[in-house]
Amino acid sequence: MLDFAGEQLEIQHQKFDDLSLTWNTIDPFRPVSDSYFDLAWRDDAVAELARLQSRTVTAVDLLEYRGGDMANGMVAVGIGFGDDYVVIQNNLDENGLAFGSPQREYHAHPIH
């Protein structure tokens, strides 16, 4: 979940090719309960993301992976912050984060 001045973008990858993008459906003030893990919402869990707080979004891309492996066709979300760029990608049943330019196997589809 990414917060842009009170507007939440919620990104969820699962399986090999499922991507869900939603806005403002998760209540981060509601406790998260799980019988196996002690979970909590945090705004500083990933230092690279925390340093992008208050930065202006300059680009949003859907990134289509065109590699020669089983991830071929997978779609990631790329968000530009001027010279910084974050890729939210499918790491099977969870999101993965990559910082910097996307891998060369990605083909960008800019969202205007």
Residue, then its C-alpha position, 0 to 999 in steps of 0.5 A: m500500500l502506497d499513500f499519496a497525500g491521503e489517496q492509497l494505491e493498493i498493489q497486490h501480486q499473487k500466483f504467476d500472473d494476478l495483479s490487483l490495483t485498488w484505491n482506498t479499500i484498506d483501513p490502515f488504522r484497523p489492526v491486522s490479525d493473524s494467528y501466526f505472525d505479529l503484523a502491523w502497518r508501518d510507514d518506515a518498513v522499507a528505507e528506500l520507500a521511506r526516503l521517497q515520502s513527500r516526493t512528486v510522482t513523475a511517471v507511472d508505468l505498467l511494466e510487461y516482463r518479456g523474458g525467456d522464462m516462466a515470468n514471461g508476460m508478468v506485469a509489474v507497476g513502475i513509479g517514477f519520482g524524478d531521478d528515482y524509480v521503484v518497481i513493484q513486481n510479482n515475487l510469487d505470492e507477494n510483492g517484490l520491490a526493486f529500485g532504480s531502472p527496471q530490468r531490460e526485460y521489461h517493456a514499459h506501457p506508460i499511464h498518462 
